[in-house]
Amino acid sequence: DAKTTQPPSMDCAEGRAANLPCNHSTISGNEYVYWYRQIHSQGPQYIIHGLKNNETNEMASLIITEDRKSSTLILPHATLRDTAVYYCIVRVGTGNQFYFGTGTSLTVIP
Amino acid sequence: KAGVTQTPRYLIKTRGQQVTLSCSPISGHRSVSWYQQTPGQGLQFLFEYFSETQRNKGNFPGRFSGRQFSNSRSEMNVSTLELGDSALYLCASSHLLNEKLFFGSGTQLSVL
C-alpha cells in the first residue's frame, strides 16, 4: 500500500510560490516526512524534512498538518531551475529504507 | 568535501552477463543504500549497508547482491542479467542511520 500520495504534475509561474501537496495518512507517530527532488538523469537531492512542526531552510518551507496526515512543500519564489520531480517520502521502519512513491513533476513556466 | 561517486556512469551489457557497480560514499559516511529507478516502477529500494553489515533488503531476487568494505565503499552485483534490469542504479550515503541521504548521479545500465 502506498505510503504517500502526490499529484502527478503541477505548473507554477516563475517568481511565484510553488505549493506541492502530499498525503501520508498512514504515517506513524515517529516517522519523519522527507522531501527530495530529482532533476532529469541526476540523483535525488535532499530538500527538507520534518516530524510535526513546520520547518524552513534556505531552499523551502515544509508545512505539516496537526494530524500529520498531509504536508505541503513550499518553494517561495520558483525559478526555472526548480523544474524537477518532487518526492514526498517517509522512512520504512528503521535504517535508511525510504518509500519514494511516484512524485510530482513540477514545471516552472517563464 | 566530495559527493557520492558512482562508477561507471554508463554500462551496456547483454542478457546472461553479470555486472558490478561501485559506490564511494561521502567521506565519513558509514551507511550506503542502493536504489533502482525505472520508468515503470520508479525508485525502489534494493539494500542498505552500515559498517559492512546488510541492514535491510528490498523485494528483489537473489540475483541482486551487494557488499560494503571497511572503508565504507560499496559494490552491488547483478548476475544473469535480464532485459528488465535495465535501469538507473543510484547509491546514497549518510553519516549514520536515520539521517538524510545524499545521492550519487547513478549508473545507467542497459541490458541488450
Backbone of each chain as ProteinMPNN parsed JSONL, in Angstrom:
{"seq_chain_A": "DAKTTQPPSMDCAEGRAANLPCNHSTISGNEYVYWYRQIHSQGPQYIIHGLKNNETNEMASLIITEDRKSSTLILPHATLRDTAVYYCIVRVGTGNQFYFGTGTSLTVIP", "coords_chain_A": {"N_chain_A": [[0.844, -1.189, 0.0], [0.366, 2.263, -0.675], [2.578, 4.643, 0.689], [2.707, 7.371, 0.467], [0.893, 9.948, -1.261], [0.798, 11.867, -4.14], [0.029, 14.615, -6.365], [0.313, 13.997, -9.883], [1.421, 15.94, -11.599], [2.291, 19.44, -11.815], [2.056, 22.951, -12.545], [3.832, 26.042, -12.343], [4.164, 29.543, -12.193], [7.057, 31.403, -12.978], [8.816, 32.956, -10.33], [6.644, 32.984, -8.658], [5.11, 31.457, -5.737], [5.492, 27.997, -5.252], [3.391, 25.435, -4.368], [3.409, 22.333, -3.139], [1.485, 19.557, -2.606], [1.053, 16.743, -0.33], [-0.164, 13.616, 0.644], [-0.107, 11.572, 3.47], [-1.482, 9.561, 5.003], [-1.181, 7.236, 6.496], [0.974, 7.492, 8.09], [3.241, 6.879, 10.762], [3.553, 7.735, 14.276], [6.221, 8.392, 14.873], [7.496, 8.757, 12.506], [9.31, 10.526, 10.13], [8.683, 13.044, 7.655], [10.04, 13.396, 4.532], [11.37, 15.448, 1.921], [12.47, 15.258, -1.361], [14.044, 16.161, -4.445], [14.325, 15.545, -7.958], [16.191, 16.152, -10.67], [16.198, 15.69, -14.143], [17.859, 12.702, -14.952], [19.681, 12.904, -12.91], [20.805, 12.218, -9.521], [18.506, 12.02, -6.74], [17.909, 14.975, -4.786], [18.267, 16.201, -1.546], [15.793, 18.124, 0.153], [14.233, 19.039, 2.436], [13.074, 18.136, 5.736], [10.712, 16.931, 8.221], [9.002, 16.409, 11.378], [6.664, 17.023, 13.057], [6.421, 19.708, 13.447], [6.383, 22.829, 11.681], [8.848, 23.485, 9.208], [11.678, 25.298, 8.002], [14.105, 26.075, 5.582], [16.964, 27.151, 3.644], [16.142, 26.465, 1.146], [13.398, 25.782, 1.058], [10.06, 25.654, 2.538], [8.327, 23.624, 4.896], [5.174, 22.537, 5.599], [3.332, 20.886, 7.935], [0.358, 19.214, 8.636], [-1.707, 19.325, 11.606], [-2.695, 16.822, 12.347], [-0.899, 15.269, 11.091], [-1.366, 13.944, 8.721], [-1.034, 14.966, 6.244], [1.035, 17.079, 4.182], [2.688, 20.069, 3.0], [4.937, 21.22, 0.653], [6.686, 24.163, 0.192], [7.985, 26.218, -2.211], [9.268, 29.271, -2.157], [9.815, 31.292, -4.122], [9.656, 30.408, -7.105], [11.98, 29.272, -9.557], [13.222, 28.737, -12.925], [15.062, 26.722, -12.666], [14.023, 25.167, -10.725], [12.402, 23.329, -11.86], [11.512, 20.033, -11.816], [11.175, 16.628, -10.61], [9.377, 16.124, -7.724], [9.603, 14.487, -4.697], [7.747, 13.245, -2.049], [8.413, 11.606, 0.818], [8.504, 8.857, 3.133], [10.203, 7.263, 5.798], [10.785, 3.755, 5.875], [10.311, 1.7, 8.42], [13.198, 1.114, 10.463], [16.52, 2.448, 9.954], [17.746, 3.337, 6.673], [15.828, 2.966, 4.65], [13.728, 4.104, 2.261], [10.447, 4.888, 1.079], [9.637, 5.929, -2.041], [7.483, 6.581, -3.806], [5.507, 8.068, -6.497], [5.875, 10.722, -7.037], [5.715, 14.327, -7.84], [5.694, 16.015, -10.833], [7.029, 18.997, -11.331], [6.669, 21.878, -13.239], [8.156, 24.846, -13.975], [7.098, 27.781, -15.295], [8.111, 30.248, -17.623]], "CA_chain_A": [[0.0, 0.0, 0.0], [1.157, 3.478, -0.85], [2.869, 5.408, 1.877], [2.43, 8.775, 0.175], [0.148, 10.228, -2.481], [1.058, 13.21, -4.644], [-0.486, 14.827, -7.732], [1.364, 13.629, -10.832], [2.089, 17.078, -12.216], [1.851, 20.789, -11.47], [2.758, 24.059, -13.166], [3.956, 27.228, -11.495], [4.785, 30.658, -12.889], [8.349, 31.821, -12.428], [8.717, 34.03, -9.357], [5.548, 32.75, -7.732], [5.314, 30.352, -4.812], [5.014, 26.675, -5.661], [2.9, 24.69, -3.214], [3.286, 20.934, -3.548], [0.83, 18.814, -1.529], [1.347, 15.32, -0.159], [-0.948, 12.9, 1.645], [0.571, 10.434, 4.113], [-2.456, 9.287, 6.059], [-0.818, 6.065, 7.311], [2.26, 7.743, 8.727], [3.293, 6.58, 12.198], [3.858, 8.901, 15.099], [7.633, 8.737, 14.935], [8.044, 8.771, 11.152], [9.539, 11.834, 9.542], [8.364, 13.281, 6.249], [11.171, 13.964, 3.801], [11.15, 15.888, 0.543], [13.611, 15.253, -2.259], [13.696, 16.441, -5.832], [15.21, 14.909, -8.912], [16.275, 16.752, -11.997], [16.361, 14.592, -15.096], [19.114, 11.963, -15.076], [20.551, 13.107, -11.761], [20.323, 11.598, -8.3], [17.632, 12.882, -5.933], [18.564, 15.969, -3.938], [17.519, 16.459, -0.318], [15.283, 19.49, 0.285], [13.844, 19.373, 3.793], [12.308, 17.094, 6.403], [10.097, 17.354, 9.472], [8.218, 15.423, 12.124], [5.317, 17.557, 13.275], [6.461, 21.156, 13.406], [6.751, 23.413, 10.392], [10.277, 23.66, 9.075], [12.113, 26.185, 6.914], [15.543, 26.21, 5.359], [17.276, 28.079, 2.565], [15.529, 26.018, -0.099], [11.951, 25.632, 1.063], [9.352, 25.512, 3.812], [7.502, 22.429, 4.998], [4.041, 22.713, 6.493], [2.724, 19.595, 8.254], [-0.905, 19.416, 9.347], [-1.66, 18.931, 13.01], [-2.907, 15.374, 12.455], [0.249, 14.702, 10.374], [-1.786, 13.109, 7.599], [-0.648, 15.583, 4.986], [2.01, 18.156, 4.289], [2.867, 20.884, 1.803], [6.252, 21.808, 0.423], [6.543, 25.489, -0.417], [9.147, 26.902, -2.791], [8.705, 30.622, -2.073], [9.95, 32.053, -5.371], [10.109, 29.374, -8.028], [12.767, 29.643, -10.728], [13.224, 27.69, -13.95], [15.906, 25.626, -12.185], [13.245, 24.33, -9.802], [11.677, 22.317, -12.63], [12.037, 18.737, -11.373], [10.199, 15.753, -9.956], [9.472, 16.291, -6.275], [9.145, 13.299, -3.979], [7.411, 13.283, -0.63], [8.7, 10.227, 1.205], [8.634, 8.522, 4.546], [11.117, 6.158, 6.053], [10.134, 2.48, 6.154], [10.971, 1.038, 9.537], [14.435, 1.75, 10.916], [17.53, 2.496, 8.911], [17.613, 4.309, 5.589], [14.97, 2.484, 3.575], [12.687, 5.072, 2.006], [9.463, 4.65, 0.035], [9.633, 7.165, -2.808], [6.245, 6.918, -4.498], [5.604, 8.475, -7.897], [6.313, 12.111, -7.104], [5.032, 15.367, -8.605], [6.539, 16.681, -11.81], [6.778, 20.44, -11.299], [7.205, 22.658, -14.35], [8.12, 26.281, -13.744], [6.861, 28.4, -16.604], [8.633, 31.631, -17.667]], "C_chain_A": [[0.881, 1.241, 0.0], [1.356, 4.166, 0.483], [2.519, 6.873, 1.68], [1.678, 8.887, -1.141], [0.386, 11.663, -2.878], [0.401, 13.383, -6.007], [0.628, 14.563, -8.727], [2.102, 14.821, -11.433], [1.471, 18.386, -11.751], [2.656, 21.781, -12.281], [2.811, 25.227, -12.187], [4.642, 28.318, -12.314], [6.076, 31.057, -12.188], [8.166, 33.013, -11.497], [7.595, 33.868, -8.354], [5.896, 31.598, -6.802], [4.751, 29.062, -5.399], [4.633, 25.907, -4.398], [2.619, 23.258, -3.633], [2.681, 20.128, -2.395], [1.238, 17.343, -1.497], [0.445, 14.743, 0.928], [-0.161, 11.712, 2.167], [-0.269, 10.007, 5.31], [-2.076, 8.117, 6.958], [0.499, 6.27, 8.062], [2.175, 7.451, 10.222], [3.795, 7.798, 12.962], [5.307, 9.323, 15.112], [8.292, 8.768, 13.559], [8.148, 10.199, 10.628], [9.032, 11.86, 8.101], [9.575, 13.957, 5.62], [10.722, 14.42, 2.413], [12.488, 15.885, -0.191], [13.135, 15.707, -3.631], [14.755, 15.825, -6.73], [15.085, 15.614, -10.255], [16.713, 15.645, -12.945], [17.781, 14.04, -15.13], [20.118, 12.258, -13.967], [19.989, 12.359, -10.556], [19.422, 12.552, -7.532], [18.443, 13.776, -5.0], [17.69, 16.239, -2.726], [17.043, 17.915, -0.29], [15.065, 19.829, 1.752], [13.165, 18.171, 4.422], [11.743, 17.63, 7.713], [9.297, 16.234, 10.104], [6.801, 15.925, 12.351], [5.279, 19.079, 13.3], [6.8, 21.628, 12.001], [8.246, 23.679, 10.379], [10.576, 24.579, 7.899], [13.618, 26.123, 6.814], [15.757, 27.107, 4.145], [16.608, 27.685, 1.252], [14.01, 26.127, -0.08], [11.391, 25.676, 2.484], [8.491, 24.265, 3.75], [6.427, 22.67, 6.038], [3.394, 21.349, 6.696], [1.449, 19.848, 9.044], [-0.819, 18.85, 10.763], [-1.85, 17.425, 13.193], [-1.822, 14.574, 11.728], [-0.151, 13.838, 9.193], [-1.467, 13.74, 6.257], [0.365, 16.695, 5.239], [2.085, 18.898, 2.963], [4.29, 21.413, 1.774], [6.05, 23.126, -0.294], [7.896, 25.974, -0.906], [8.728, 28.354, -2.942], [8.759, 31.423, -3.363], [10.535, 31.114, -6.43], [10.907, 29.973, -9.199], [12.74, 28.483, -11.724], [14.04, 26.474, -13.489], [15.199, 24.739, -11.164], [12.395, 23.297, -10.543], [12.318, 20.959, -12.366], [10.868, 17.876, -10.926], [10.439, 15.826, -8.454], [8.838, 15.085, -5.582], [8.911, 13.628, -2.51], [7.556, 11.848, -0.144], [8.739, 10.069, 2.715], [9.572, 7.326, 4.664], [10.318, 4.901, 6.361], [10.909, 1.794, 7.268], [12.186, 1.813, 10.012], [15.423, 1.777, 9.767], [17.204, 3.515, 7.837], [16.844, 3.757, 4.398], [13.805, 3.447, 3.414], [11.735, 4.572, 0.928], [9.297, 5.945, -0.74], [8.304, 7.509, -3.452], [6.515, 7.424, -5.913], [5.98, 9.941, -8.08], [5.409, 13.026, -7.905], [6.028, 16.011, -9.558], [6.159, 18.161, -11.854], [7.441, 21.107, -12.499], [7.049, 24.13, -14.012], [8.102, 26.971, -15.105], [7.356, 29.847, -16.596], [7.503, 32.662, -17.706]], "O_chain_A": [[1.966, 1.27, 0.579], [0.439, 4.264, 1.298], [2.084, 7.543, 2.617], [1.806, 8.036, -2.021], [0.205, 12.578, -2.074], [0.23, 12.406, -6.735], [1.784, 14.875, -8.444], [3.289, 14.718, -11.743], [0.307, 18.445, -11.353], [3.793, 21.506, -12.664], [1.949, 25.376, -11.321], [5.594, 28.043, -13.044], [6.165, 31.047, -10.96], [7.455, 33.963, -11.824], [7.585, 34.53, -7.317], [6.849, 30.857, -7.041], [3.662, 29.052, -5.972], [5.44, 25.749, -3.482], [1.69, 23.002, -4.399], [3.286, 20.024, -1.328], [1.699, 16.781, -2.49], [0.312, 15.324, 2.005], [0.388, 10.933, 1.387], [0.164, 10.08, 6.46], [-2.59, 8.008, 8.071], [1.065, 5.32, 8.603], [1.165, 7.738, 10.865], [4.365, 8.735, 12.403], [5.604, 10.495, 15.34], [9.519, 8.801, 13.462], [7.19, 10.971, 10.681], [8.966, 10.831, 7.428], [10.068, 14.968, 6.121], [9.811, 13.845, 1.819], [13.486, 16.427, 0.283], [11.943, 15.639, -3.933], [15.901, 15.612, -6.335], [14.021, 15.655, -10.873], [17.504, 14.775, -12.581], [18.757, 14.77, -15.306], [21.288, 11.893, -14.081], [18.839, 11.92, -10.569], [19.559, 13.768, -7.66], [19.501, 13.396, -4.499], [16.492, 16.48, -2.869], [17.785, 18.825, -0.658], [15.639, 20.792, 2.261], [12.723, 17.271, 3.708], [12.215, 18.632, 8.249], [8.96, 15.244, 9.456], [5.842, 15.311, 11.882], [4.206, 19.672, 13.184], [7.43, 20.906, 11.228], [8.838, 24.048, 11.393], [9.823, 24.629, 6.927], [14.323, 26.119, 7.823], [14.819, 27.752, 3.676], [16.521, 28.504, 0.338], [13.399, 26.517, -1.075], [12.123, 25.728, 3.472], [7.987, 23.894, 2.69], [6.714, 22.966, 7.198], [2.954, 20.723, 5.732], [1.456, 20.609, 10.011], [0.029, 18.012, 11.067], [-1.246, 16.821, 14.079], [-1.833, 13.343, 11.751], [0.67, 13.06, 8.707], [-1.622, 13.089, 5.224], [0.523, 17.178, 6.361], [1.605, 18.416, 1.937], [4.778, 21.981, 2.751], [5.32, 23.193, -1.283], [8.836, 26.124, -0.125], [7.89, 28.649, -3.794], [7.824, 32.167, -3.662], [11.75, 31.043, -6.618], [10.56, 31.02, -9.746], [12.287, 27.385, -11.4], [13.748, 25.341, -13.873], [15.713, 23.687, -10.784], [11.735, 22.475, -9.908], [13.498, 20.749, -12.647], [9.725, 18.33, -10.871], [11.554, 15.618, -7.976], [7.694, 14.721, -5.851], [9.76, 14.208, -1.834], [6.876, 10.958, -0.656], [8.973, 11.021, 3.461], [9.701, 6.508, 3.753], [9.288, 4.969, 7.031], [12.043, 1.359, 7.066], [12.196, 3.043, 9.965], [15.175, 1.184, 8.717], [16.455, 4.461, 8.084], [17.182, 4.056, 3.252], [12.987, 3.594, 4.322], [12.156, 3.913, -0.022], [8.866, 6.952, -0.179], [8.031, 8.697, -3.629], [7.603, 7.237, -6.456], [6.364, 10.349, -9.176], [4.467, 12.58, -8.56], [7.079, 16.494, -9.137], [5.095, 18.525, -12.356], [8.633, 20.919, -12.742], [5.936, 24.607, -13.789], [8.98, 26.761, -15.943], [7.057, 30.595, -15.665], [7.766, 33.864, -17.745]]}, "seq_chain_B": "KAGVTQTPRYLIKTRGQQVTLSCSPISGHRSVSWYQQTPGQGLQFLFEYFSETQRNKGNFPGRFSGRQFSNSRSEMNVSTLELGDSALYLCASSHLLNEKLFFGSGTQLSVL", "coords_chain_B": {"N_chain_B": [[34.097, 19.016, 0.356], [33.987, 15.934, -1.262], [31.269, 14.579, -3.177], [28.926, 11.804, -3.343], [30.227, 9.201, -5.191], [29.775, 7.415, -8.122], [30.622, 4.663, -10.111], [30.736, 2.646, -13.102], [29.556, 5.475, -15.092], [27.927, 4.949, -17.24], [26.805, 1.869, -18.657], [26.8, -0.956, -20.71], [25.443, -4.057, -21.209], [24.908, -7.55, -22.038], [22.193, -9.885, -22.106], [22.243, -12.388, -19.573], [24.834, -11.939, -18.775], [26.948, -10.75, -16.034], [27.189, -8.004, -13.726], [29.04, -5.463, -12.037], [28.688, -2.774, -9.904], [29.974, 0.269, -8.604], [30.332, 2.236, -5.63], [31.33, 5.109, -3.967], [31.062, 6.498, -0.896], [30.313, 9.689, 0.68], [33.031, 11.151, 2.401], [33.529, 9.858, 5.615], [30.95, 9.021, 5.931], [28.962, 6.263, 6.906], [26.873, 4.702, 6.2], [25.423, 3.112, 3.432], [23.165, 3.046, 0.799], [21.278, 1.427, -1.762], [19.42, 2.03, -4.725], [17.053, 1.245, -7.267], [16.015, 2.657, -10.298], [13.437, 2.836, -12.548], [11.449, 3.641, -15.469], [8.892, 2.514, -15.259], [8.529, 1.472, -12.644], [9.547, 3.338, -10.929], [11.485, 4.73, -8.206], [13.052, 2.287, -6.388], [13.874, 0.592, -3.421], [16.82, -1.214, -2.905], [18.955, -2.382, -1.214], [20.637, -1.896, 1.964], [23.566, -0.9, 3.641], [25.51, -0.842, 6.587], [28.34, -0.132, 8.339], [29.625, -2.37, 7.165], [27.694, -4.338, 7.278], [24.734, -5.815, 6.099], [21.739, -4.231, 6.465], [19.073, -3.839, 5.721], [16.904, -5.173, 3.206], [15.465, -4.893, 0.046], [12.612, -5.871, -1.99], [13.762, -7.736, -4.049], [15.067, -10.133, -6.408], [17.401, -12.852, -5.652], [19.48, -12.519, -7.4], [20.428, -10.032, -7.239], [22.859, -8.532, -5.38], [24.995, -7.286, -2.762], [27.735, -5.539, -1.175], [29.719, -4.155, 1.475], [32.69, -2.448, 2.145], [35.471, -2.13, 4.468], [36.253, 0.508, 4.355], [33.956, 1.806, 3.874], [33.176, 2.014, 1.236], [31.094, 0.714, -1.359], [29.793, -2.03, -3.242], [27.589, -3.266, -5.738], [26.17, -6.154, -7.168], [24.867, -7.696, -10.03], [23.705, -10.645, -11.206], [23.362, -12.913, -13.993], [21.99, -11.25, -15.99], [18.926, -9.677, -16.949], [16.632, -8.362, -19.425], [14.895, -6.638, -18.162], [16.38, -5.583, -16.148], [17.517, -3.305, -16.92], [18.166, -0.081, -16.036], [18.431, 2.91, -13.984], [20.807, 2.923, -11.557], [21.094, 3.886, -8.334], [23.118, 5.157, -5.761], [23.274, 5.949, -2.341], [24.414, 7.82, 0.46], [24.827, 8.187, 4.03], [25.744, 9.713, 7.134], [25.13, 8.422, 9.547], [22.608, 6.06, 10.577], [19.119, 6.688, 9.957], [19.263, 9.281, 8.991], [19.391, 12.094, 6.684], [19.705, 11.326, 3.209], [22.36, 11.377, 0.849], [22.642, 11.441, -2.525], [24.296, 9.801, -5.271], [25.099, 10.364, -8.777], [24.372, 8.185, -10.182], [24.416, 5.004, -11.974], [23.842, 4.239, -15.226], [22.451, 1.486, -16.489], [22.245, -0.561, -19.263], [20.698, -3.314, -20.649], [21.084, -5.525, -23.205]], "CA_chain_B": [[34.002, 17.561, 0.543], [33.455, 15.313, -2.465], [29.976, 13.939, -3.018], [28.866, 10.365, -3.574], [30.758, 8.907, -6.519], [29.387, 6.113, -8.652], [31.269, 4.281, -11.356], [30.847, 3.639, -14.165], [28.366, 6.296, -15.293], [27.097, 4.209, -18.201], [27.236, 0.483, -18.826], [25.975, -1.753, -21.609], [25.688, -5.488, -21.055], [23.951, -8.414, -22.724], [21.474, -10.824, -21.235], [23.009, -13.506, -19.072], [26.092, -11.491, -18.16], [26.827, -10.173, -14.714], [27.742, -6.658, -13.679], [29.368, -4.93, -10.715], [28.657, -1.316, -9.836], [30.732, 0.728, -7.452], [29.881, 3.466, -4.981], [32.173, 5.66, -2.903], [30.234, 7.459, -0.17], [30.938, 10.905, 1.184], [33.993, 10.829, 3.44], [32.973, 9.849, 6.965], [29.628, 8.383, 5.952], [29.078, 4.833, 7.147], [25.706, 3.995, 5.654], [25.261, 3.169, 1.979], [21.938, 2.413, 0.316], [21.177, 1.308, -3.217], [18.075, 2.118, -5.272], [16.883, 1.052, -8.7], [14.987, 3.539, -10.854], [12.966, 2.533, -13.887], [10.265, 4.452, -15.802], [7.646, 1.878, -14.865], [8.447, 1.2, -11.201], [10.062, 4.444, -10.127], [12.628, 4.462, -7.343], [12.798, 1.164, -5.49], [14.971, 0.287, -2.511], [17.465, -2.512, -3.104], [19.504, -2.797, 0.082], [21.32, -0.891, 2.758], [24.681, -1.404, 4.431], [26.051, 0.029, 7.632], [29.501, -0.778, 8.951], [29.881, -3.641, 6.462], [26.598, -5.281, 7.523], [23.482, -5.501, 5.418], [20.717, -3.978, 7.481], [17.751, -4.007, 5.134], [16.911, -5.616, 1.821], [14.184, -4.702, -0.619], [11.98, -7.036, -2.599], [14.423, -8.048, -5.305], [15.559, -11.523, -6.411], [18.744, -13.088, -5.145], [20.499, -12.135, -8.393], [20.936, -8.728, -6.805], [23.591, -8.652, -4.126], [25.882, -6.164, -2.512], [28.618, -5.65, -0.031], [30.362, -2.911, 1.878], [34.05, -2.681, 2.613], [35.806, -1.464, 5.728], [36.369, 1.964, 4.119], [32.564, 2.211, 3.593], [32.842, 1.885, -0.185], [30.152, -0.39, -1.558], [29.562, -2.556, -4.587], [26.437, -4.13, -5.928], [26.355, -7.1, -8.254], [23.671, -8.316, -10.594], [24.106, -11.798, -12.008], [22.405, -13.39, -15.001], [21.213, -10.06, -16.334], [17.71, -9.751, -17.757], [16.309, -7.083, -20.07], [14.213, -5.803, -17.183], [17.334, -4.99, -15.196], [17.925, -2.005, -17.444], [17.685, 0.922, -15.078], [19.413, 3.782, -13.338], [21.095, 2.421, -10.217], [21.521, 5.022, -7.511], [23.705, 4.897, -4.465], [23.124, 7.076, -1.424], [25.118, 7.614, 1.726], [24.548, 9.06, 5.161], [26.741, 9.546, 8.182], [24.616, 7.373, 10.412], [21.268, 5.647, 10.175], [18.039, 7.637, 10.266], [19.641, 10.624, 8.595], [19.095, 12.362, 5.282], [20.563, 10.653, 2.254], [22.998, 12.104, -0.228], [22.671, 10.524, -3.653], [25.188, 9.978, -6.392], [24.428, 10.611, -10.058], [23.863, 6.916, -10.666], [24.974, 4.247, -13.095], [22.79, 3.862, -16.169], [22.727, 0.152, -17.019], [21.401, -1.013, -20.369], [20.87, -4.731, -20.93], [20.626, -5.766, -24.578]], "C_chain_B": [[33.366, 16.967, -0.712], [32.136, 14.629, -2.158], [30.07, 12.442, -3.198], [29.291, 10.102, -5.02], [30.369, 7.506, -6.943], [30.117, 5.87, -9.968], [30.827, 2.895, -11.785], [29.557, 4.457, -14.29], [27.395, 5.609, -16.242], [27.691, 2.82, -18.409], [26.262, -0.223, -19.761], [26.395, -3.206, -21.476], [24.662, -6.262, -21.874], [23.328, -9.383, -21.726], [22.364, -11.988, -20.817], [24.334, -13.127, -18.426], [25.852, -11.047, -16.729], [27.525, -8.81, -14.711], [28.004, -6.263, -12.23], [29.426, -3.421, -10.785], [29.32, -0.879, -8.539], [30.21, 2.061, -6.924], [30.859, 3.867, -3.891], [31.372, 6.719, -2.169], [31.015, 8.721, 0.188], [31.863, 10.509, 2.343], [33.372, 10.927, 4.827], [31.602, 9.209, 7.063], [29.785, 6.871, 6.061], [27.916, 4.033, 6.596], [25.634, 4.195, 4.15], [23.999, 2.403, 1.603], [21.965, 2.392, -1.197], [19.704, 1.32, -3.619], [18.125, 1.848, -6.768], [15.783, 1.979, -9.19], [14.682, 3.146, -12.283], [11.742, 3.386, -14.181], [8.97, 3.832, -15.282], [7.454, 1.738, -13.366], [8.948, 2.343, -10.332], [11.28, 4.04, -9.335], [12.28, 3.359, -6.353], [14.057, 0.826, -4.707], [15.493, -1.118, -2.777], [17.996, -3.075, -1.789], [20.294, -1.668, 0.699], [22.407, -1.564, 3.584], [25.12, -0.356, 5.437], [27.171, -0.73, 8.324], [29.666, -2.226, 8.464], [28.784, -4.69, 6.647], [25.356, -4.853, 6.752], [22.384, -5.372, 6.459], [19.302, -4.221, 6.956], [17.904, -4.451, 3.69], [15.522, -5.432, 1.255], [13.71, -5.986, -1.276], [12.544, -7.295, -3.994], [14.948, -9.481, -5.244], [17.007, -11.614, -5.959], [19.853, -12.766, -6.138], [21.132, -10.785, -8.037], [21.614, -8.897, -5.441], [24.511, -7.454, -3.952], [26.829, -6.47, -1.376], [29.2, -4.28, 0.267], [31.712, -3.255, 2.484], [34.333, -1.86, 3.871], [35.97, 0.047, 5.56], [35.026, 2.577, 3.716], [32.207, 2.186, 2.111], [31.967, 0.648, -0.369], [30.112, -0.804, -3.023], [28.244, -3.306, -4.593], [26.659, -4.953, -7.194], [25.011, -7.617, -8.727], [24.14, -9.45, -11.492], [22.996, -12.17, -12.976], [21.442, -12.276, -15.407], [20.02, -10.378, -17.23], [17.436, -8.377, -18.349], [15.692, -6.114, -19.07], [15.122, -5.191, -16.14], [17.869, -3.658, -15.698], [17.316, -0.908, -16.582], [18.818, 1.858, -14.704], [19.594, 3.271, -11.918], [21.747, 3.539, -9.415], [22.045, 4.543, -6.172], [23.532, 6.15, -3.615], [23.872, 6.785, -0.136], [24.621, 8.576, 2.785], [25.567, 8.747, 6.245], [26.36, 8.388, 9.095], [23.276, 6.908, 9.862], [20.278, 6.741, 10.555], [18.445, 9.079, 10.008], [19.316, 10.832, 7.119], [20.152, 11.711, 4.394], [21.133, 11.63, 1.244], [23.198, 11.11, -1.366], [23.796, 10.857, -4.618], [24.391, 10.208, -7.663], [23.946, 9.327, -10.712], [24.681, 6.279, -11.77], [23.802, 3.828, -13.975], [23.177, 2.542, -16.823], [21.732, -0.179, -18.123], [21.736, -2.467, -20.652], [20.262, -5.025, -22.3], [20.409, -7.259, -24.826]], "O_chain_B": [[32.328, 17.444, -1.171], [31.903, 14.162, -1.043], [31.163, 11.876, -3.206], [28.769, 10.715, -5.952], [30.6, 6.535, -6.222], [30.213, 6.754, -10.82], [30.565, 2.044, -10.935], [28.564, 4.135, -13.638], [26.18, 5.685, -16.061], [28.904, 2.623, -18.345], [25.046, -0.1, -19.614], [27.572, -3.537, -21.618], [23.673, -5.699, -22.344], [23.875, -9.651, -20.656], [23.143, -12.506, -21.617], [24.892, -13.886, -17.634], [24.713, -10.976, -16.266], [28.341, -8.511, -15.583], [27.286, -6.674, -11.319], [30.128, -2.853, -11.623], [29.24, -1.562, -7.518], [29.715, 2.897, -7.68], [31.181, 3.076, -3.004], [31.03, 7.744, -2.759], [32.231, 8.788, 0.01], [31.524, 9.649, 3.157], [32.766, 11.94, 5.177], [31.14, 8.889, 8.158], [30.631, 6.273, 5.395], [27.979, 2.806, 6.537], [25.768, 5.315, 3.656], [23.792, 1.266, 2.029], [22.598, 3.235, -1.832], [18.857, 0.715, -2.962], [19.099, 2.175, -7.445], [14.728, 2.075, -8.562], [15.573, 3.125, -13.132], [11.058, 3.816, -13.253], [8.048, 4.556, -14.906], [6.336, 1.87, -12.869], [8.784, 2.307, -9.112], [12.02, 3.135, -9.721], [11.331, 3.481, -5.579], [15.158, 0.781, -5.257], [14.728, -2.079, -2.864], [17.539, -4.116, -1.317], [20.58, -0.648, 0.073], [22.209, -2.64, 4.148], [25.1, 0.846, 5.17], [26.969, -1.834, 8.831], [29.822, -3.158, 9.252], [28.947, -5.827, 6.205], [24.979, -3.682, 6.754], [22.134, -6.293, 7.237], [18.446, -4.745, 7.669], [18.9, -4.147, 3.033], [14.526, -5.769, 1.894], [14.326, -7.042, -1.137], [11.859, -7.089, -4.996], [15.242, -9.99, -4.163], [17.731, -10.621, -5.891], [21.028, -12.74, -5.773], [22.23, -10.457, -8.487], [20.996, -9.352, -4.478], [24.763, -6.706, -4.896], [26.74, -7.503, -0.713], [29.178, -3.375, -0.566], [31.852, -4.221, 3.234], [33.536, -1.013, 4.275], [35.838, 0.79, 6.533], [34.968, 3.724, 3.272], [31.034, 2.326, 1.767], [32.086, -0.331, 0.367], [30.372, 0.0, -3.919], [27.839, -3.9, -3.594], [27.265, -4.487, -8.159], [24.132, -7.934, -7.926], [24.896, -9.225, -12.437], [21.84, -11.786, -12.798], [20.234, -12.366, -15.186], [20.089, -11.217, -18.129], [17.93, -7.362, -17.856], [15.941, -4.91, -19.129], [14.684, -4.369, -15.335], [18.59, -2.963, -14.983], [16.097, -0.827, -16.426], [19.981, 1.643, -15.046], [18.629, 3.196, -11.158], [22.803, 4.059, -9.775], [21.485, 3.645, -5.543], [23.632, 7.271, -4.114], [23.951, 5.638, 0.303], [24.071, 9.635, 2.483], [26.168, 7.673, 6.273], [27.165, 7.5, 9.374], [22.867, 7.333, 8.782], [20.576, 7.608, 11.376], [18.021, 9.989, 10.72], [19.008, 9.884, 6.397], [21.315, 11.566, 4.771], [20.472, 12.585, 0.837], [23.837, 10.072, -1.196], [24.197, 12.011, -4.769], [23.161, 10.244, -7.638], [23.195, 9.368, -11.687], [25.517, 6.919, -12.409], [22.885, 3.146, -13.52], [24.116, 2.487, -17.617], [20.52, -0.084, -17.929], [22.895, -2.82, -20.868], [19.072, -4.801, -22.522], [20.023, -7.652, -25.927]]}, "name": "protein", "num_of_chains": 2, "seq": "DAKTTQPPSMDCAEGRAANLPCNHSTISGNEYVYWYRQIHSQGPQYIIHGLKNNETNEMASLIITEDRKSSTLILPHATLRDTAVYYCIVRVGTGNQFYFGTGTSLTVIPKAGVTQTPRYLIKTRGQQVTLSCSPISGHRSVSWYQQTPGQGLQFLFEYFSETQRNKGNFPGRFSGRQFSNSRSEMNVSTLELGDSALYLCASSHLLNEKLFFGSGTQLSVL"}
